Amino acid sequence: MAINPALLAALQNVEKWQKQLEEQEAAEAAPSPQFTESTDGAPSPQPPAATDDDDFDIDGFEFDDDSSPDPSPADQWQPIAVPVAQIKLHAEAQHTKAPEAEPIAKPEFKIKGLDEKAVLVQVKRRMYSPYKRDEDATEQYGAGNVNKHLFEGRDNPVRQTISKFTAVYSFVKDNTVPWSNGIDMLNINNYFDFTTGLRTLIADAMKSVDDLVAKWDDTVQADLDRLMQIDPKLANPSDYLTADQLRERFGIEVRYIPVPTTGDFRVEISDDDKASLQAQLDDVGANAVRHVLTEMLEPMHRAVEKLNVPIGADGAIFRDSLIDNIVDVSERMKRVNLSDDPIVTDKIDELNRLAHTYANNKDALRSMPEVRRKAATQINDLVKKMGGLV
């Protein structure tokens, strides 16, 4: 009798399942290790033994074991043996908060102390004063001291020498900000340019003294002749110094001093004294910023006032110095600025760009009303922005 192919396949499956069960029972009877030694001595994990619930594959297809009756819902539940230690670890993991992420460190904006940004400069000048107290005139008029003005005029050698010393003073003031009476604060970034320029001006001033001393006698005689023509009583040779005395009256001394800090004292000072010194340093820093802004605002105010005068009206004459002064002050303030405030730096740069723009268009400012109005508006807008910083 021919066997139905479906029945034959079922019988074959039964035989296969029976063989698998026998192999499983044999494996359970003889415990096998979970790890075997690999070629390099390290344990290698072995796959777990098959169970009754496992499916099997035939030629790449997966089949479910449907030969056993469907289990009841109660039979489907099986207790799972979990080690107590594992349960404890799981509970702790659920109740333990994950570590909070550390905040991202923001880049610090370090404000340097004045001692890191500046050095103090003290420049002392000694100059001959071309004035002499007139005893007779003082007694005659009885209205205070009457001083005789020697070496009148700007072209005489004495005046020319004094102007060299004045140039030294102006250079120092143009390149520093005030610290205290007679002492100024120099931006350390401008130190080398400053010292080079200052040495040149001092050398020029002292050379002028040498030239004046060399021709002193002729210079004195020329001034006596001038006074003799005015009034013989004014011409008095004793009013004048000798050449050696004149040389001693001129001189320049320069000192560079570190900016003090609260840690500069060899002995411990009180907290109150430290706070007082720090307050003074803070005031100096704030005054330095105000000095920079005020120096820029003054020529800007003058420029706005002048540019607002219509072309052709009284007082409308445009001179190049109006813009040149703004260019000069913007360049100087870039050198002396000690503020860490980016807003202050930005306003200096903005003024510098604006000044250079109109410095290259002076003829348009002189002849074109619309350009004048635009320049006055732009400068005035910047004045308002800077005014709020003072």
Secondary structure as UniProt FT lines:
FT   HELIX           5..29
FT   STRAND          35..37
FT   TURN            39..40
FT   STRAND          43..45
FT   TURN            52..53
FT   STRAND          56..58
FT   TURN            59..60
FT   STRAND          61..63
FT   HELIX           73..76
FT   HELIX           84..95
FT   HELIX           114..117
FT   STRAND          118..126
FT   STRAND          131..133
FT   HELIX           135..141
FT   STRAND          147..149
FT   HELIX           157..174
FT   STRAND          177..180
FT   TURN            181..182
FT   STRAND          183..187
FT   HELIX           188..190
FT   HELIX           191..214
FT   HELIX           216..230
FT   HELIX           232..234
FT   HELIX           237..239
FT   HELIX           243..249
FT   STRAND          251..258
FT   TURN            262..263
FT   HELIX           271..307
FT   TURN            311..312
FT   TURN            314..315
FT   HELIX           321..336
FT   HELIX           342..359
FT   TURN            360..361
FT   HELIX           362..367
FT   HELIX           369..387
FT   TURN            388..389
//
